[in-house]
């Protein structure tokens, strides 16, 4: 009894599949042939091949275009004086130094700089600050300007201008 129940759906399915292969397939083939006959594309002609013209390289005295080279600047920065004795504030990164005020000694302005260890140092124009060989160029009431030397990616020394701004006094509550 069980075999009859499983054979019945299989026989029904087989009958349906045989019934699908009728004349509709002939109509479909005729339509495809008709569409294929009218859909012919045009292929462009291949352009003519030009003959090879050899090139003679005569620029042997010129720089090699495939070798990286440095761009020469009009005013290149000289390297720092490594034989010079280091000053106390050169041990601190510039970002950790804070300007906390100024003093007037005669005609000279002296800047007051607090290091990260909370010690306060007096600095004058020409003193060095930070770890990038920064030399103080100007001290005003609101900022200390300096010129730093650093090595670029090619190993050359370059200059940049930096400033340490006066830190406003924090109000205690």
N, C-alpha and C positions, 0 to 999 in steps of 0.2 A: 504494500500500500504506500509505503514511504517513497519507493522508487518511482511510482507513477506520479506522485505529487511533484517531485523534482524534475521529472522529464517533461511534464506538461508545460511549464514556463519556458523551458529551453526550446521546445518545438514551436511554441507561439512566437518566440523571438526570431527564430530562423525563418519562419514564414514571412514575417514583417520585413526582414532584410532582403529577401529574394524579391519581394514586391517593389522595393525601391529602385532596382536597376531596370527601369523601363525607358520609354522614349524621351523622358525629360533630359536624359543624359545626351541624347542626340541633338536636342535643341541647344543645349549648353555648348557642345562642341562646335556647332555651326556658328553660334554667336561669337565665340572666341576666335574662330578662323576669320570671320568678317572684321572683327576689331583689329586683329593682328595684321591684316592686309592693308588697312588704312593708316596704321601707325608706324610708318617707316621714317626713321630719323635721318638727318643728313650729317655726314661726317666730313669735317673740314679737311682739306688737303694738308699734309705735313709740310711745314715751311722748309725751304731749301737749306741745306747744311752749308754754312760758310767754311771756307778752308781755314785751317789753323795758321795764325800769324805769330811767329815767335817774338818775344819781348826781350830785349837786351837790357840788363840792369847796369847802369853806368854811374850810380850814385854811391860809389865805394867810400868816398870821403865824408859823406853825410852820416848823421846818427842812424843807428839801426831802428826802424820803426817798431820792431817787435820786442825791443829791450826797454824795460821801464827805466825812466830817468827822472831826476828831480828837476823841479821848476826853480830856476834861480831867481831869488828875490833881489830887489834893488838894495835893500838894507837888511842883510842877514844878521840875526842876533848872534853875538859871540857867546860862547859857553861861560858858565860861572867860574869864579876864581875858587878852585877847590883847595888851594893852599891856604886860604884865608881862615882865620880862627872863627868858629861858629859862635853866634850870639845865643843867649838863653831862649829867646822866643822862636828860634828856628827849630826847636824840638817839638813844637806844637803844630798841628794842622791849622791852616788859616781859618777854617770854619769854626774852630773852637775858641778863637781869640775874639774878645769883645772890647770895643772902645767905650770907656766909661767917663771920659772927661778930658779937659786940657788944662795946662798951666802956662802962664806967661812968665818967662825968665828973660828979662831985658827985652830984646827985640825978637827973640826966638820963641816959638810956640812948641811946647812939649806935650805929647799925647800920653794919656793914661790908658793902658791896655790891661785887661784882666785875662789871665790864662785859665785853662780848664781846671787847674788846681787851686783856683781862687786867689792866687798871688797877683798883685798889681805891679806893673812895670812902667817906667818912664821911657818913652821912645822919642827920638828926634829924626829929622830928615836925614836920610842916609843909613839909618839902622835897618837891620834885616828882620823880617817876620815870616813865619810859615815855613813849610818844608819844600817849597818850590823856589827857593832863592829870591824871595820877594824883598825888594829894597824900597823903603819909604821915599816917595817923591814929593808929597805935600801933606801938611797937617793943617786942617782947618777946625773951626769950632764944632762942626757936625760930622766930619769924616776924616779918615786917613787913607790917602791914595798911595798905591804902590804898584811897582812893575815887577812881575814875576817872570822867571825863565823856566821853561819846561821843554822836554824832548817830545817832538812829534813822532808819528808812526815811522818815519824814515830815519829817525835817530838824530835829526838836526835840532838845534836849539831855536826856540821861538819865544817871543815875548807876548804877554797879555797884561792888560791893565785890570787891577782889582781894587776894591774899596772895602773898608771896614767902617760901617756906619755907627754913629753914636747911639748907644743903647739907652733908651729912656729909663728913668728910675722907676722901679716897681713900687707901687703904693702898698704899704702893709695895712691890712684891715683889722 
